[in-house]
């Protein structure tokens, strides 16, 4: 493996950092978070029109750039640095790859070019806090996470007029604003129980959506209620969607790891800058050995997480599956960097006006959505066959 970034990868990072710096800043971030959509449409249009970011990892045949998960991870590292709220994760990391992997040629042709251009946003809707289960990040996804039996989750039934959905999905990333919903629904009752994915227009009759209050406001979430809503099966009705979801989970974890590394790195940068300026007892607090040791530990953690995230992204593009381990490492690094940022900023670090709490909430929110860390590692150990029942495998 060559760890050096290519000229194209360096250019992606540079251009994206410049654009985010131009549109960024604390005031712009808070204004975007407080908007109804939860993100800045002007910034999203710039990311799509100038950089082609939504279609970065989509094939050129469908209007994309044709890059791999590695380039997508590098881009998300930059958006993570600024905590820039955008539909990138929901649209380009979660929904679009499923349409590419499972959709019919007609569905791909109709949807992917619009997703790549940023004119259409999408969201993956799974019931309740079941996203990690659906993506097989913390366990197998062959259970009843989509809603088993006749109640719970989202149910699907087929009639003379096609498929209809009913039920509710909470904590859907960008679910309140996405133009297209990819909904995981249960069908077949007890005897022929199975999970299918359906395409639903965000403004379809019977869809009721509302933005939810979330711990991490920079990652907006919505509640989706489906009341006898017409839907189209993604791909073929008899298709097994579980392997595709599990395969997607590893890529999602690698990209999220890179994003968390970007956030941790920026939190560390801000803290190092602050302790070099703030004085106590006639000297900068950054000159105290105890402070140096604490920040050195954070630095080592961030660099280790960056190495893990980069390797996981590269491995994903080459058929290996290490995303869960990289995500666990990155979430720990972000939690540590954000915690030290609050502590070492002193009194100002605890205030609502300062940005330190936003990084801390991103760390806590990501663990709630995609973790926890110990379960990510437990799943990775299980997949690697490190342990067998009652003994250690040798």
C-alpha positions in Angstrom: 0.0 0.0 0.0 1.3 3.5 -1.0 0.3 5.8 1.8 1.0 9.0 -0.2 -2.0 10.9 -1.5 -2.2 11.3 -5.3 -2.2 14.7 -6.9 -5.9 14.4 -7.6 -6.6 13.5 -3.9 -4.5 16.5 -2.7 -6.5 18.7 -5.1 -9.8 17.4 -3.8 -8.8 18.2 -0.2 -7.4 21.6 -1.1 -10.4 22.8 -3.1 -12.8 21.5 -0.6 -11.0 23.2 2.3 -10.9 26.5 0.5 -14.6 26.3 -0.3 -15.6 25.4 3.3 -13.4 28.2 4.7 -15.0 30.7 2.4 -18.5 29.6 3.3 -17.7 28.5 6.9 -17.3 30.2 10.2 -19.2 29.9 13.5 -21.9 32.3 12.5 -22.6 30.5 9.2 -22.6 27.1 10.9 -25.2 28.2 13.5 -27.3 29.9 10.8 -27.3 26.7 8.8 -28.2 24.5 11.8 -31.1 26.8 12.7 -32.6 26.8 9.2 -35.6 24.5 8.5 -33.5 22.1 6.4 -30.7 22.0 8.9 -28.0 22.9 6.3 -27.1 25.8 3.9 -28.6 25.2 0.4 -26.1 27.7 -1.1 -23.1 25.7 0.3 -24.6 22.4 -0.9 -25.1 23.9 -4.4 -21.5 25.0 -4.4 -20.3 21.6 -3.2 -22.3 20.0 -6.0 -21.8 22.5 -8.8 -18.1 23.5 -8.3 -16.7 20.2 -6.9 -19.1 17.5 -7.9 -19.0 16.2 -4.3 -22.4 14.4 -4.3 -21.3 12.2 -7.2 -17.7 11.8 -6.2 -17.9 8.0 -5.7 -20.6 7.4 -8.4 -19.7 6.0 -11.9 -19.3 8.5 -14.7 -22.0 6.6 -16.6 -24.5 8.0 -14.1 -23.1 11.5 -14.0 -20.6 10.9 -11.2 -16.9 11.5 -11.0 -15.9 7.9 -10.8 -13.7 8.0 -7.7 -13.5 5.4 -5.0 -14.4 5.3 -1.3 -10.9 6.7 -0.5 -11.6 10.0 -2.2 -15.1 10.2 -0.6 -13.4 9.6 2.8 -10.9 12.3 2.2 -13.7 14.7 1.3 -15.6 13.8 4.4 -12.5 14.4 6.5 -12.7 18.0 5.4 -16.4 18.4 6.0 -15.8 16.9 9.5 -13.2 19.5 10.3 -15.8 22.3 10.0 -18.8 20.2 11.2 -20.4 21.4 8.0 -24.1 20.2 7.9 -25.0 19.0 4.5 -27.0 16.1 2.9 -23.6 14.5 1.9 -23.7 11.6 4.4 -27.4 10.7 3.9 -27.4 11.1 0.1 -24.0 10.1 -1.2 -22.8 7.7 1.5 -26.0 5.9 2.6 -28.7 6.2 -0.1 -26.9 6.5 -3.5 -24.7 3.3 -3.1 -27.8 1.3 -2.4 -29.5 2.5 -5.5 -26.4 1.7 -7.5 -26.0 -1.8 -6.0 -29.7 -2.9 -6.0 -31.6 -0.7 -8.4 -32.8 -1.7 -11.8 -31.2 0.1 -14.8 -34.3 2.2 -15.1 -34.1 3.3 -11.5 -30.4 4.1 -11.7 -30.8 6.1 -14.9 -33.7 8.1 -13.4 -32.2 8.8 -10.0 -28.4 8.6 -9.9 -27.6 11.5 -12.2 -29.9 13.8 -10.2 -28.2 12.6 -6.9 -24.8 13.2 -8.4 -25.7 16.7 -9.5 -27.0 17.5 -6.1 -30.5 18.5 -7.4 -32.0 15.6 -5.6 -31.2 14.6 -2.0 -32.0 11.2 -0.4 -32.2 9.6 3.0 -32.1 6.0 4.2 -35.1 5.4 6.5 -34.9 2.5 9.0 -37.1 2.2 12.1 -36.0 3.7 15.3 -32.3 3.6 16.3 -31.7 0.6 14.1 -29.2 2.1 11.6 -26.2 0.2 13.0 -28.3 -3.0 12.9 -29.3 -2.5 9.3 -25.7 -1.8 8.3 -24.4 -4.8 10.3 -22.0 -2.6 12.2 -22.6 -3.9 15.7 -24.1 -7.3 14.8 -25.7 -9.3 12.1 -28.6 -7.6 10.2 -30.7 -10.8 9.7 -32.9 -9.9 12.7 -36.3 -8.1 12.8 -34.8 -4.6 12.9 -37.2 -3.4 10.1 -40.2 -4.4 12.2 -41.4 -7.9 12.6 -44.8 -9.4 12.6 -47.8 -7.2 12.1 -46.8 -4.2 14.1 -43.8 -2.1 14.7 -41.3 -0.4 12.4 -42.5 0.0 8.8 -44.7 -2.6 7.2 -45.3 -3.2 3.5 -48.2 -4.9 1.7 -48.8 -5.6 -2.0 -52.2 -5.0 -3.5 -53.8 -4.6 -6.9 -52.4 -1.1 -7.2 -48.8 -2.0 -6.1 -46.9 -1.7 -2.8 -48.2 0.4 0.1 -46.2 1.3 3.2 -47.3 2.2 6.7 -45.5 2.7 9.9 -42.9 5.1 11.3 -39.1 5.7 11.2 -37.4 7.9 13.7 -33.9 9.4 13.8 -33.6 9.4 10.0 -30.6 11.5 8.9 -32.0 14.3 6.8 -35.3 12.5 6.7 -37.3 15.7 7.2 -35.9 17.4 4.0 -34.7 14.7 1.6 -36.5 14.6 -1.8 -36.2 10.8 -2.0 -36.6 8.2 0.8 -35.1 4.8 0.6 -37.3 3.0 3.2 -36.5 -0.4 4.7 -39.8 -2.2 5.3 -40.9 -5.6 6.6 -43.3 -7.8 4.6 -44.5 -11.3 4.5 -45.8 -11.5 8.1 -44.4 -14.4 10.2 -44.5 -17.1 7.6 -42.5 -15.4 4.8 -40.8 -12.7 6.8 -38.3 -10.6 4.9 -37.0 -7.0 4.5 -37.2 -5.0 1.3 -36.1 -1.5 0.3 -38.6 0.8 -1.2 -38.4 4.2 -3.1 -40.8 6.8 -1.8 -41.0 10.5 -2.9 -40.5 12.8 0.0 -43.7 14.7 -0.9 -45.8 11.6 -1.6 -49.4 11.6 -0.3 -49.4 10.0 3.1 -45.9 11.0 4.1 -45.7 13.1 7.2 -42.3 14.4 8.2 -40.9 16.5 11.0 -37.5 17.5 12.1 -36.5 16.1 15.5 -34.4 17.7 18.2 -31.0 15.9 18.2 -28.0 16.0 20.5 -25.8 16.9 17.6 -27.6 19.7 15.8 -25.1 19.6 12.9 -26.4 16.2 11.9 -30.1 16.9 11.5 -32.6 14.1 11.9 -36.3 13.7 11.0 -39.3 11.5 12.0 -41.1 10.0 9.0 -44.7 8.7 9.3 -46.0 6.6 6.4 -49.8 6.4 6.1 -50.7 4.0 3.3 -48.0 5.5 1.1 -47.5 4.2 -2.5 -44.0 2.9 -3.0 -41.7 1.3 -5.6 -39.5 -1.7 -4.7 -35.8 -0.9 -5.1 -34.6 -3.5 -7.6 -36.5 -6.7 -7.7 -39.1 -7.8 -5.2 -37.4 -11.2 -4.6 -34.0 -9.6 -4.1 -32.1 -10.2 -0.9 -31.1 -6.7 0.3 -29.3 -7.7 3.5 -25.9 -8.5 1.9 -26.0 -5.1 0.2 -26.7 -3.3 3.4 -24.0 -5.2 5.2 -21.5 -4.4 2.5 -22.5 -0.8 2.6 -21.9 -0.7 6.3 -18.2 -1.2 6.0 -17.9 1.7 3.5 -20.1 3.9 5.7 -17.9 3.1 8.7 -14.7 4.0 6.9 -16.1 7.3 5.6 -17.4 8.2 9.1 -14.0 7.4 10.6 -12.4 9.8 8.3 -15.0 12.4 9.1 -14.4 11.9 12.8 -10.7 12.3 12.3 -11.2 15.6 10.6 -13.3 16.8 13.5 -10.8 15.6 16.1 -7.9 17.2 14.3 -9.6 20.6 14.2 -10.6 20.4 17.9 -7.0 19.7 18.7 -5.7 22.5 16.5 -8.1 25.0 18.2 -7.0 23.8 21.7 -3.3 24.0 20.9 -3.8 27.5 19.6 -5.7 28.6 22.7 -3.3 27.2 25.3 -0.5 29.0 23.5 -2.3 32.3 24.0 -3.9 32.0 27.4 -1.6 33.0 30.3 -1.6 31.9 33.9 0.9 32.7 36.6 2.7 34.9 34.0 3.2 32.3 31.3 1.2 30.5 28.6 -0.7 27.5 30.0 0.6 25.5 27.0 4.1 25.7 28.5 3.1 23.6 31.5 4.2 20.0 31.3 0.9 18.6 32.4 -0.9 20.4 29.5 1.8 19.2 27.0 1.3 15.6 28.1 -2.4 15.7 27.8 -2.3 17.2 24.3 0.5 14.9 23.2 -1.8 11.9 24.1 -4.6 13.5 22.0 -2.2 14.0 19.1 -1.1 10.4 19.2 -4.7 9.2 19.3 -5.7 11.4 16.3 -2.8 10.3 14.2 -3.5 6.6 15.0 -7.1 7.2 14.1 -6.1 8.9 10.8 -3.9 6.0 9.8 -6.7 3.5 10.6 -9.3 5.6 8.7 -7.1 5.9 5.6 -6.2 2.3 5.6 -9.9 1.2 6.1 -11.0 3.4 3.1 -8.2 2.0 0.9 -9.1 -1.6 2.1 -12.8 -1.1 1.4 -12.0 -0.1 -2.2 -9.9 -3.3 -2.4 -12.3 -5.7 -1.0 -11.2 -5.8 2.6 -13.5 -5.0 5.6 -11.9 -2.9 8.4 -14.4 0.0 8.6 -15.8 -0.9 12.0 -12.4 -1.0 13.7 -11.4 2.3 12.1 -14.6 3.9 13.2 -14.2 2.7 16.8 -10.6 4.2 16.8 -11.8 7.5 15.3 -14.7 7.9 17.7 -12.4 7.4 20.7 -10.0 10.0 19.3 -12.8 12.5 18.7 -14.2 12.0 22.1 -10.8 12.5 23.7 -10.0 15.6 21.6 -13.4 17.2 22.2 -13.2 16.5 25.9 -9.8 18.0 26.3 -10.8 21.0 24.2 -13.6 21.8 26.7 -11.3 21.2 29.7 -8.3 23.2 28.5 -10.4 26.1 27.2 -11.4 26.6 30.8 -14.6 28.6 31.6 -15.2 29.6 28.0 -15.1 26.0 26.9 -18.4 25.3 28.7 -20.3 28.2 27.1 -22.9 28.0 24.4 -21.1 30.7 22.4 -17.9 28.7 22.0 -17.6 25.9 19.4 -16.0 23.3 21.7 -19.4 21.8 22.7 -20.3 21.3 19.0 -17.4 18.9 18.6 -18.2 17.1 21.9 -21.8 16.7 20.7 -20.6 15.3 17.4 -18.5 12.7 19.3 -21.4 11.7 21.5 -24.0 11.8 18.7 -22.0 9.6 16.4 -21.5 7.0 19.2 -25.3 7.0 19.7 -26.0 6.7 16.0 -23.2 4.3 14.8 -21.7 2.8 18.0 -21.0 2.3 20.8 -17.3 1.7 20.4 -17.1 -1.6 22.3 -19.8 -3.1 20.2 -18.1 -2.0 17.0 -15.0 -3.8 18.2 -16.9 -6.8 19.4 -18.5 -7.2 15.9 -15.1 -6.8 14.2 -13.7 -9.6 16.5 -16.6 -11.8 15.7 -16.2 -11.3 11.9 -12.5 -12.0 12.1 -13.1 -15.2 14.0 -11.0 -14.2 17.0 -13.2 -15.9 19.5 -15.2 -19.1 19.5 -17.8 -20.1 22.0 -16.2 -20.9 25.3 -12.6 -20.6 24.1 -10.1 -18.5 22.2 -9.5 -19.5 18.6 -5.9 -20.4 17.8 
